Amino acid sequence: MAKVFDCSTANARYLGAKIKSGAVIIFPTDTVYGLGCDPFNENAIVRILEAKRRGPAPMPLLSPSLEAVGGAANLTAEAKKLADRFWPGALTMVLEPKMRFNAHLSNRRGQVGFRVPGNEFARKLASESGGILVGTSANVSGRPAATTLREALRQLGSKVDFAVNGGKLPGVPSTVVSFSRGRVKVLREGAIPAGSILEPFGKRWGRGGADQL
């Protein structure tokens, strides 16, 4: 069973170093409990996929700040506008990466989902992990996302190295958007209503299905 920590700055530093060394960790976000690892560690990514019993669907990345995301992905004017309004928060933006990521982190077009979470510990952990952290939901695929550490450990406790207790979480997933030729598309409506996302862009919007994130 995973060793459990609280949400202290010292623990974020310690666990960030462990993630850099290949650890897989359960941690709190502003939506549900996340399952994280180094996005450049193939073995750790495979461990997450096996733990979740997950098929070929992209996993999103968490970063501590807009600046950190800008170092890893191309931010369009539309993306910057949404980031100014909703980050840190429950908005995942599908962006063109500036670097090569594992195929399990990208969609069919090579794009990757990025988010700056509203949870302070999650941001600290992402920062201490090198600025980018895999942040998929801590549950077996097809089962409800975990809103308590107890539930996350019940599903995945034997598959992870460490866990962080952040109390009971809201349980509403992030809203997911993508961008194409100046248009904004809501791929999944979550904690942030689609209308709030689309309103600033007038007619330059749409809705569509999403790869699972």
MARKE-640062 format. One record per residue: residue number from 1; x negated, z, y negated of N, C-alpha, C in turn. Coordinates in steps of 0.05 Angstrom, whole numbers, always signed. Example, Ala and Ser with C-alpha at 12.3 -4.5 7.8 and 13.67 -1.06 7.14 Angstrom:
BEGIN
+-----+--------+--------+--------+--------+--------+--------+--------+--------+--------+
! num !    npx !    npz !    npy !   capx !   capz !   capy !    cpx !    cpz !    cpy !
+-----+--------+--------+--------+--------+--------+--------+--------+--------+--------+
!   1 !   -264 !   +156 !   +114 !   -246 !   +156 !    +90 !   -264 !   +156 !    +66 !
!   2 !   -257 !   +142 !    +45 !   -273 !   +143 !    +21 !   -258 !   +157 !     -1 !
+-----+--------+--------+--------+--------+--------+--------+--------+--------+--------+
//
This chain:
BEGIN
+-----+--------+--------+--------+--------+--------+--------+--------+--------+--------+
! num !    npx !    npz !    npy !   capx !   capz !   capy !    cpx !    cpz !    cpy !
+-----+--------+--------+--------+--------+--------+--------+--------+--------+--------+
!   1 !    -17 !     +0 !    +24 !     +0 !     +0 !     +0 !    -18 !     +0 !    -25 !
!   2 !     -8 !    -14 !    -46 !    -24 !    -16 !    -70 !    -27 !    +11 !    -85 !
!   3 !    -50 !    +15 !    -97 !    -55 !    +38 !   -114 !    -40 !    +34 !   -140 !
!   4 !    -26 !    +55 !   -150 !     -8 !    +52 !   -173 !    -22 !    +65 !   -198 !
!   5 !    -20 !    +52 !   -220 !    -31 !    +61 !   -246 !     -8 !    +62 !   -267 !
!   6 !    -14 !    +76 !   -289 !     +4 !    +76 !   -312 !     -5 !    +56 !   -332 !
!   7 !    +10 !    +53 !   -354 !     +5 !    +32 !   -374 !    -14 !    +41 !   -396 !
!   8 !    -37 !    +51 !   -389 !    -57 !    +59 !   -409 !    -76 !    +36 !   -416 !
!   9 !    -88 !    +38 !   -439 !   -108 !    +18 !   -447 !   -132 !    +18 !   -428 !
!  10 !   -140 !    +42 !   -420 !   -162 !    +44 !   -401 !   -156 !    +30 !   -375 !
!  11 !   -131 !    +33 !   -366 !   -124 !    +20 !   -340 !   -122 !    -10 !   -343 !
!  12 !   -113 !    -20 !   -367 !   -113 !    -48 !   -372 !   -141 !    -60 !   -370 !
!  13 !   -160 !    -45 !   -381 !   -188 !    -53 !   -380 !   -199 !    -53 !   -351 !
!  14 !   -193 !    -32 !   -336 !   -202 !    -30 !   -309 !   -190 !    -51 !   -291 !
!  15 !   -164 !    -55 !   -294 !   -150 !    -75 !   -277 !   -157 !   -103 !   -285 !
!  16 !   -162 !   -108 !   -311 !   -171 !   -134 !   -319 !   -197 !   -142 !   -305 !
!  17 !   -215 !   -123 !   -303 !   -240 !   -129 !   -289 !   -235 !   -134 !   -259 !
!  18 !   -216 !   -120 !   -247 !   -209 !   -125 !   -219 !   -197 !   -152 !   -216 !
!  19 !   -180 !   -161 !   -234 !   -168 !   -187 !   -233 !   -190 !   -209 !   -234 !
!  20 !   -210 !   -205 !   -251 !   -232 !   -224 !   -253 !   -247 !   -226 !   -227 !
!  21 !   -246 !   -205 !   -211 !   -260 !   -204 !   -185 !   -243 !   -213 !   -162 !
!  22 !   -218 !   -222 !   -168 !   -201 !   -234 !   -148 !   -177 !   -217 !   -140 !
!  23 !   -172 !   -195 !   -153 !   -149 !   -178 !   -145 !   -122 !   -191 !   -152 !
!  24 !   -102 !   -183 !   -137 !    -74 !   -190 !   -143 !    -60 !   -165 !   -150 !
!  25 !    -43 !   -166 !   -172 !    -32 !   -141 !   -183 !     -3 !   -145 !   -190 !
!  26 !    +13 !   -124 !   -187 !    +40 !   -123 !   -197 !    +39 !   -108 !   -224 !
!  27 !    +53 !   -118 !   -244 !    +52 !   -106 !   -271 !    +78 !   -111 !   -286 !
!  28 !    +84 !    -94 !   -306 !   +109 !    -97 !   -321 !   +106 !   -118 !   -343 !
!  29 !   +127 !   -133 !   -348 !   +129 !   -150 !   -372 !   +153 !   -142 !   -388 !
!  30 !   +161 !   -158 !   -407 !   +185 !   -153 !   -423 !   +210 !   -163 !   -409 !
!  31 !   +208 !   -176 !   -386 !   +231 !   -187 !   -372 !   +234 !   -173 !   -345 !
!  32 !   +217 !   -179 !   -326 !   +217 !   -168 !   -299 !   +188 !   -161 !   -292 !
!  33 !   +185 !   -148 !   -269 !   +157 !   -143 !   -259 !   +144 !   -169 !   -252 !
!  34 !   +118 !   -171 !   -260 !   +103 !   -195 !   -255 !    +83 !   -192 !   -232 !
!  35 !    +75 !   -214 !   -221 !    +54 !   -215 !   -201 !    +32 !   -232 !   -212 !
!  36 !     +8 !   -220 !   -215 !    -13 !   -234 !   -230 !    -39 !   -236 !   -216 !
!  37 !    -55 !   -255 !   -225 !    -83 !   -259 !   -215 !    -97 !   -277 !   -235 !
!  38 !   -123 !   -281 !   -230 !   -139 !   -300 !   -245 !   -130 !   -329 !   -239 !
!  39 !   -122 !   -344 !   -260 !   -112 !   -371 !   -255 !   -133 !   -391 !   -245 !
!  40 !   -159 !   -382 !   -245 !   -180 !   -400 !   -236 !   -191 !   -391 !   -209 !
!  41 !   -178 !   -372 !   -197 !   -186 !   -361 !   -170 !   -167 !   -372 !   -149 !
!  42 !   -176 !   -392 !   -135 !   -160 !   -406 !   -115 !   -150 !   -387 !    -93 !
!  43 !   -167 !   -369 !    -84 !   -159 !   -351 !    -63 !   -137 !   -332 !    -72 !
!  44 !   -139 !   -322 !    -97 !   -119 !   -304 !   -107 !    -92 !   -318 !   -111 !
!  45 !    -93 !   -343 !   -120 !    -68 !   -359 !   -123 !    -55 !   -363 !    -96 !
!  46 !    -70 !   -369 !    -76 !    -59 !   -373 !    -49 !    -47 !   -347 !    -39 !
!  47 !    -60 !   -324 !    -44 !    -48 !   -298 !    -36 !    -21 !   -294 !    -49 !
!  48 !    -18 !   -301 !    -74 !     +8 !   -298 !    -88 !    +29 !   -316 !    -75 !
!  49 !    +22 !   -341 !    -70 !    +40 !   -359 !    -57 !    +49 !   -349 !    -30 !
!  50 !    +30 !   -339 !    -15 !    +37 !   -328 !    +12 !    +54 !   -303 !    +10 !
!  51 !    +48 !   -286 !    -10 !    +64 !   -262 !    -13 !    +93 !   -268 !    -21 !
!  52 !    +96 !   -288 !    -38 !   +123 !   -295 !    -47 !   +137 !   -313 !    -28 !
!  53 !   +122 !   -324 !     -8 !   +133 !   -344 !    +11 !   +145 !   -367 !     -5 !
!  54 !   +129 !   -377 !    -23 !   +137 !   -396 !    -43 !   +128 !   -424 !    -37 !
!  55 !   +145 !   -443 !    -42 !   +138 !   -471 !    -39 !   +123 !   -482 !    -63 !
!  56 !   +121 !   -508 !    -65 !   +106 !   -521 !    -87 !   +121 !   -521 !   -113 !
!  57 !   +121 !   -499 !   -127 !   +134 !   -496 !   -153 !   +114 !   -483 !   -172 !
!  58 !   +112 !   -493 !   -197 !    +91 !   -483 !   -215 !    +95 !   -453 !   -223 !
!  59 !    +74 !   -439 !   -228 !    +75 !   -412 !   -237 !    +65 !   -410 !   -266 !
!  60 !    +78 !   -395 !   -283 !    +71 !   -393 !   -311 !    +47 !   -375 !   -316 !
!  61 !    +36 !   -378 !   -340 !    +13 !   -363 !   -348 !    +20 !   -345 !   -372 !
!  62 !     +8 !   -321 !   -373 !    +12 !   -303 !   -396 !    -14 !   -301 !   -412 !
!  63 !    -11 !   -299 !   -438 !    -34 !   -296 !   -456 !    -28 !   -274 !   -476 !
!  64 !    -49 !   -263 !   -488 !    -45 !   -241 !   -507 !    -36 !   -249 !   -535 !
!  65 !    -40 !   -275 !   -542 !    -34 !   -284 !   -569 !    -30 !   -314 !   -571 !
!  66 !    -19 !   -323 !   -593 !    -16 !   -351 !   -598 !    -43 !   -365 !   -599 !
!  67 !    -63 !   -351 !   -610 !    -90 !   -362 !   -612 !   -101 !   -367 !   -584 !
!  68 !    -97 !   -349 !   -566 !   -107 !   -352 !   -539 !    -93 !   -375 !   -525 !
!  69 !    -67 !   -379 !   -529 !    -54 !   -402 !   -518 !    -65 !   -428 !   -529 !
!  70 !    -70 !   -428 !   -556 !    -81 !   -451 !   -569 !   -108 !   -459 !   -559 !
!  71 !   -123 !   -440 !   -547 !   -149 !   -447 !   -536 !   -146 !   -460 !   -509 !
!  72 !   -123 !   -458 !   -496 !   -119 !   -468 !   -469 !   -100 !   -492 !   -468 !
!  73 !    -84 !   -496 !   -489 !    -63 !   -516 !   -488 !    -59 !   -529 !   -516 !
!  74 !    -49 !   -553 !   -516 !    -43 !   -566 !   -542 !    -16 !   -557 !   -552 !
!  75 !    -16 !   -546 !   -576 !     +8 !   -535 !   -589 !    +19 !   -556 !   -609 !
!  76 !    +42 !   -567 !   -603 !    +55 !   -586 !   -621 !    +67 !   -570 !   -645 !
!  77 !    +75 !   -585 !   -666 !    +88 !   -572 !   -688 !   +113 !   -557 !   -680 !
!  78 !   +128 !   -569 !   -661 !   +152 !   -556 !   -651 !   +145 !   -530 !   -636 !
!  79 !   +124 !   -531 !   -620 !   +116 !   -507 !   -605 !   +107 !   -485 !   -624 !
!  80 !    +92 !   -492 !   -644 !    +83 !   -472 !   -664 !   +107 !   -459 !   -678 !
!  81 !   +127 !   -475 !   -684 !   +151 !   -464 !   -698 !   +165 !   -444 !   -680 !
!  82 !   +168 !   -450 !   -655 !   +181 !   -432 !   -636 !   +163 !   -407 !   -631 !
!  83 !   +137 !   -411 !   -630 !   +120 !   -388 !   -626 !   +121 !   -369 !   -649 !
!  84 !   +123 !   -379 !   -673 !   +125 !   -362 !   -697 !   +150 !   -345 !   -696 !
!  85 !   +172 !   -357 !   -685 !   +198 !   -343 !   -684 !   +200 !   -324 !   -660 !
!  86 !   +190 !   -331 !   -637 !   +197 !   -317 !   -613 !   +174 !   -305 !   -597 !
!  87 !   +149 !   -309 !   -606 !   +126 !   -296 !   -592 !   +116 !   -273 !   -610 !
!  88 !   +108 !   -251 !   -598 !   +111 !   -244 !   -570 !   +141 !   -242 !   -562 !
!  89 !   +147 !   -251 !   -538 !   +175 !   -249 !   -529 !   +180 !   -266 !   -504 !
!  90 !   +206 !   -267 !   -497 !   +215 !   -279 !   -472 !   +219 !   -309 !   -474 !
!  91 !   +199 !   -323 !   -483 !   +200 !   -352 !   -485 !   +175 !   -364 !   -471 !
!  92 !   +180 !   -381 !   -451 !   +159 !   -396 !   -438 !   +160 !   -425 !   -448 !
!  93 !   +137 !   -435 !   -457 !   +135 !   -462 !   -467 !   +117 !   -479 !   -448 !
!  94 !   +128 !   -501 !   -439 !   +113 !   -519 !   -422 !    +97 !   -538 !   -439 !
!  95 !    +70 !   -536 !   -437 !    +52 !   -550 !   -455 !    +31 !   -566 !   -440 !
!  96 !    +18 !   -584 !   -455 !     -4 !   -600 !   -444 !    -29 !   -583 !   -445 !
!  97 !    -42 !   -578 !   -422 !    -65 !   -561 !   -422 !    -90 !   -576 !   -432 !
!  98 !   -109 !   -560 !   -443 !   -134 !   -571 !   -452 !   -155 !   -570 !   -430 !
!  99 !   -149 !   -557 !   -408 !   -168 !   -554 !   -386 !   -153 !   -559 !   -360 !
! 100 !   -168 !   -562 !   -339 !   -156 !   -568 !   -313 !   -148 !   -542 !   -300 !
! 101 !   -122 !   -540 !   -291 !   -112 !   -517 !   -277 !   -105 !   -524 !   -249 !
! 102 !   -104 !   -504 !   -232 !    -96 !   -507 !   -204 !    -69 !   -521 !   -203 !
! 103 !    -66 !   -538 !   -183 !    -41 !   -553 !   -180 !    -17 !   -535 !   -177 !
! 104 !    -20 !   -511 !   -167 !     +2 !   -493 !   -163 !    +12 !   -481 !   -190 !
! 105 !     -3 !   -486 !   -211 !     +5 !   -476 !   -237 !    +17 !   -497 !   -255 !
! 106 !    +17 !   -522 !   -247 !    +26 !   -544 !   -264 !    +50 !   -559 !   -251 !
! 107 !    +65 !   -573 !   -268 !    +87 !   -589 !   -258 !    +76 !   -617 !   -250 !
! 108 !    +94 !   -635 !   -244 !    +86 !   -661 !   -234 !    +71 !   -677 !   -256 !
! 109 !    +75 !   -670 !   -281 !    +62 !   -684 !   -303 !    +36 !   -670 !   -312 !
! 110 !    +29 !   -649 !   -297 !     +4 !   -635 !   -304 !     +8 !   -615 !   -326 !
! 111 !    +33 !   -610 !   -335 !    +38 !   -590 !   -356 !    +40 !   -562 !   -344 !
! 112 !    +34 !   -542 !   -361 !    +33 !   -514 !   -353 !    +51 !   -497 !   -371 !
! 113 !    +65 !   -478 !   -359 !    +81 !   -460 !   -375 !    +64 !   -436 !   -386 !
! 114 !    +67 !   -431 !   -412 !    +52 !   -409 !   -425 !    +72 !   -390 !   -439 !
! 115 !    +65 !   -365 !   -440 !    +81 !   -345 !   -453 !    +64 !   -322 !   -464 !
! 116 !    +71 !   -312 !   -488 !    +59 !   -288 !   -498 !    +81 !   -266 !   -495 !
! 117 !    +78 !   -248 !   -476 !   +100 !   -230 !   -470 !   +103 !   -208 !   -491 !
! 118 !   +127 !   -198 !   -493 !   +133 !   -176 !   -512 !   +123 !   -149 !   -503 !
! 119 !   +116 !   -146 !   -478 !   +106 !   -121 !   -467 !    +77 !   -117 !   -475 !
! 120 !    +70 !    -95 !   -488 !    +43 !    -91 !   -498 !    +23 !    -89 !   -476 !
! 121 !    +30 !    -75 !   -454 !    +11 !    -73 !   -432 !     +5 !   -100 !   -420 !
! 122 !    +25 !   -117 !   -417 !    +21 !   -143 !   -405 !     +2 !   -160 !   -423 !
! 123 !     +4 !   -157 !   -449 !    -14 !   -171 !   -467 !    -43 !   -161 !   -464 !
! 124 !    -45 !   -134 !   -463 !    -72 !   -122 !   -460 !    -84 !   -131 !   -433 !
! 125 !    -68 !   -132 !   -412 !    -78 !   -140 !   -386 !    -88 !   -169 !   -387 !
! 126 !    -72 !   -186 !   -400 !    -80 !   -214 !   -402 !   -106 !   -217 !   -418 !
! 127 !   -109 !   -201 !   -439 !   -133 !   -202 !   -455 !   -157 !   -192 !   -439 !
! 128 !   -154 !   -171 !   -424 !   -176 !   -160 !   -408 !   -183 !   -177 !   -384 !
! 129 !   -164 !   -194 !   -376 !   -168 !   -212 !   -353 !   -182 !   -238 !   -361 !
! 130 !   -188 !   -241 !   -386 !   -201 !   -266 !   -395 !   -184 !   -283 !   -414 !
! 131 !   -161 !   -274 !   -421 !   -144 !   -288 !   -440 !   -121 !   -304 !   -428 !
! 132 !   -122 !   -308 !   -402 !   -100 !   -323 !   -388 !    -96 !   -309 !   -361 !
! 133 !    -71 !   -304 !   -355 !    -64 !   -289 !   -330 !    -40 !   -302 !   -317 !
! 134 !    -42 !   -308 !   -291 !    -18 !   -317 !   -277 !     +3 !   -295 !   -279 !
! 135 !    +28 !   -303 !   -285 !    +49 !   -283 !   -289 !    +76 !   -291 !   -277 !
! 136 !    +76 !   -296 !   -251 !   +101 !   -303 !   -237 !   +116 !   -277 !   -231 !
! 137 !   +141 !   -280 !   -223 !   +158 !   -256 !   -218 !   +149 !   -243 !   -191 !
! 138 !   +150 !   -216 !   -191 !   +141 !   -201 !   -168 !   +164 !   -197 !   -148 !
! 139 !   +170 !   -218 !   -134 !   +191 !   -217 !   -114 !   +186 !   -239 !    -93 !
! 140 !   +197 !   -236 !    -70 !   +197 !   -257 !    -50 !   +216 !   -279 !    -60 !
! 141 !   +208 !   -304 !    -58 !   +225 !   -326 !    -67 !   +253 !   -325 !    -54 !
! 142 !   +273 !   -328 !    -71 !   +300 !   -327 !    -62 !   +313 !   -300 !    -64 !
! 143 !   +297 !   -279 !    -69 !   +308 !   -253 !    -73 !   +309 !   -246 !   -103 !
! 144 !   +325 !   -227 !   -111 !   +326 !   -220 !   -139 !   +299 !   -210 !   -150 !
! 145 !   +294 !   -217 !   -175 !   +270 !   -208 !   -188 !   +270 !   -177 !   -190 !
! 146 !   +247 !   -165 !   -189 !   +245 !   -136 !   -189 !   +246 !   -125 !   -217 !
! 147 !   +264 !   -106 !   -223 !   +265 !    -92 !   -248 !   +253 !    -64 !   -248 !
! 148 !   +246 !    -55 !   -224 !   +232 !    -29 !   -221 !   +207 !    -33 !   -203 !
! 149 !   +188 !    -16 !   -207 !   +164 !    -19 !   -190 !   +171 !    -13 !   -161 !
! 150 !   +189 !     +5 !   -157 !   +197 !    +11 !   -129 !   +206 !    -14 !   -115 !
! 151 !   +223 !    -29 !   -128 !   +233 !    -54 !   -115 !   +211 !    -74 !   -111 !
! 152 !   +193 !    -77 !   -131 !   +171 !    -96 !   -128 !   +153 !    -88 !   -105 !
! 153 !   +148 !    -62 !   -102 !   +131 !    -53 !    -80 !   +145 !    -56 !    -53 !
! 154 !   +171 !    -52 !    -53 !   +186 !    -56 !    -28 !   +183 !    -84 !    -18 !
! 155 !   +183 !   -103 !    -36 !   +181 !   -131 !    -27 !   +152 !   -140 !    -23 !
! 156 !   +133 !   -130 !    -39 !   +106 !   -141 !    -40 !    +83 !   -121 !    -37 !
! 157 !    +90 !    -96 !    -34 !    +69 !    -75 !    -36 !    +46 !    -78 !    -17 !
! 158 !    +51 !    -89 !     +7 !    +30 !    -93 !    +27 !    +13 !   -117 !    +21 !
! 159 !    +21 !   -133 !     +1 !     +7 !   -159 !     -4 !    -10 !   -158 !    -30 !
! 160 !     -9 !   -136 !    -44 !    -24 !   -134 !    -70 !    -45 !   -112 !    -69 !
! 161 !    -63 !   -113 !    -88 !    -85 !    -93 !    -89 !    -78 !    -69 !   -107 !
! 162 !    -64 !    -75 !   -129 !    -58 !    -54 !   -149 !    -30 !    -59 !   -160 !
! 163 !    -18 !    -38 !   -172 !     +8 !    -40 !   -185 !     +8 !    -22 !   -209 !
! 164 !    +24 !    -29 !   -229 !    +27 !    -14 !   -254 !    +56 !     -7 !   -258 !
! 165 !    +62 !    +19 !   -263 !    +89 !    +28 !   -267 !    +96 !    +27 !   -297 !
! 166 !   +115 !    +10 !   -303 !   +125 !     +7 !   -331 !   +153 !    +16 !   -334 !
! 167 !   +164 !    +31 !   -315 !   +192 !    +39 !   -316 !   +211 !    +17 !   -309 !
! 168 !   +237 !    +21 !   -316 !   +257 !     +1 !   -310 !   +256 !    -21 !   -332 !
! 169 !   +258 !    -46 !   -324 !   +255 !    -69 !   -342 !   +282 !    -83 !   -345 !
! 170 !   +285 !    -99 !   -366 !   +311 !   -111 !   -372 !   +323 !   -129 !   -350 !
! 171 !   +306 !   -145 !   -337 !   +316 !   -161 !   -314 !   +326 !   -188 !   -321 !
! 172 !   +324 !   -196 !   -346 !   +333 !   -223 !   -354 !   +308 !   -241 !   -357 !
! 173 !   +306 !   -263 !   -343 !   +282 !   -280 !   -344 !   +278 !   -293 !   -371 !
! 174 !   +254 !   -303 !   -375 !   +248 !   -317 !   -400 !   +263 !   -344 !   -402 !
! 175 !   +268 !   -352 !   -426 !   +278 !   -379 !   -431 !   +255 !   -398 !   -430 !
! 176 !   +259 !   -422 !   -417 !   +237 !   -441 !   -414 !   +244 !   -467 !   -429 !
! 177 !   +225 !   -477 !   -444 !   +229 !   -501 !   -460 !   +205 !   -520 !   -455 !
! 178 !   +211 !   -546 !   -460 !   +190 !   -566 !   -459 !   +193 !   -584 !   -484 !
! 179 !   +172 !   -601 !   -489 !   +172 !   -617 !   -513 !   +165 !   -646 !   -505 !
! 180 !   +178 !   -665 !   -518 !   +172 !   -693 !   -513 !   +178 !   -710 !   -537 !
! 181 !   +158 !   -722 !   -549 !   +161 !   -740 !   -572 !   +178 !   -727 !   -594 !
! 182 !   +171 !   -703 !   -601 !   +185 !   -689 !   -623 !   +211 !   -677 !   -615 !
! 183 !   +219 !   -679 !   -590 !   +244 !   -667 !   -581 !   +239 !   -642 !   -565 !
! 184 !   +257 !   -623 !   -567 !   +256 !   -598 !   -553 !   +277 !   -597 !   -531 !
! 185 !   +270 !   -590 !   -507 !   +289 !   -589 !   -485 !   +289 !   -561 !   -473 !
! 186 !   +312 !   -549 !   -470 !   +315 !   -523 !   -457 !   +317 !   -528 !   -427 !
! 187 !   +297 !   -520 !   -411 !   +297 !   -524 !   -382 !   +312 !   -502 !   -368 !
! 188 !   +310 !   -478 !   -379 !   +324 !   -455 !   -367 !   +332 !   -436 !   -390 !
! 189 !   +357 !   -429 !   -392 !   +366 !   -409 !   -411 !   +363 !   -382 !   -399 !
! 190 !   +349 !   -364 !   -414 !   +345 !   -337 !   -404 !   +351 !   -317 !   -426 !
! 191 !   +331 !   -299 !   -431 !   +336 !   -278 !   -450 !   +341 !   -287 !   -479 !
! 192 !   +330 !   -310 !   -486 !   +335 !   -321 !   -513 !   +356 !   -343 !   -510 !
! 193 !   +378 !   -342 !   -524 !   +399 !   -362 !   -521 !   +389 !   -390 !   -529 !
! 194 !   +399 !   -410 !   -515 !   +391 !   -438 !   -521 !   +397 !   -445 !   -550 !
! 195 !   +419 !   -436 !   -560 !   +426 !   -442 !   -588 !   +405 !   -432 !   -608 !
! 196 !   +394 !   -409 !   -603 !   +373 !   -398 !   -620 !   +348 !   -415 !   -619 !
! 197 !   +342 !   -426 !   -596 !   +319 !   -443 !   -593 !   +323 !   -470 !   -607 !
! 198 !   +346 !   -482 !   -603 !   +351 !   -509 !   -612 !   +359 !   -512 !   -641 !
! 199 !   +370 !   -491 !   -653 !   +381 !   -492 !   -680 !   +362 !   -503 !   -701 !
! 200 !   +336 !   -495 !   -701 !   +318 !   -504 !   -721 !   +312 !   -534 !   -720 !
! 201 !   +319 !   -548 !   -698 !   +310 !   -575 !   -694 !   +333 !   -596 !   -697 !
! 202 !   +357 !   -587 !   -704 !   +379 !   -606 !   -708 !   +385 !   -622 !   -683 !
! 203 !   +383 !   -648 !   -685 !   +390 !   -666 !   -663 !   +366 !   -670 !   -644 !
! 204 !   +343 !   -659 !   -651 !   +319 !   -665 !   -634 !   +317 !   -645 !   -611 !
! 205 !   +338 !   -645 !   -595 !   +338 !   -625 !   -573 !   +353 !   -636 !   -549 !
! 206 !   +352 !   -622 !   -528 !   +366 !   -630 !   -503 !   +366 !   -607 !   -483 !
! 207 !   +379 !   -612 !   -461 !   +379 !   -593 !   -439 !   +371 !   -608 !   -414 !
! 208 !   +359 !   -594 !   -395 !   +352 !   -606 !   -370 !   +344 !   -586 !   -349 !
! 209 !   +342 !   -595 !   -324 !   +333 !   -577 !   -303 !   +304 !   -572 !   -304 !
! 210 !   +296 !   -549 !   -293 !   +268 !   -541 !   -294 !   +256 !   -539 !   -266 !
! 211 !   +230 !   -545 !   -264 !   +215 !   -535 !   -240 !   +217 !   -505 !   -242 !
! 212 !   +217 !   -491 !   -220 !   +217 !   -462 !   -220 !   +192 !   -451 !   -232 !
! 213 !   +195 !   -432 !   -250 !   +172 !   -420 !   -263 !   +173 !   -389 !   -258 !
+-----+--------+--------+--------+--------+--------+--------+--------+--------+--------+
//
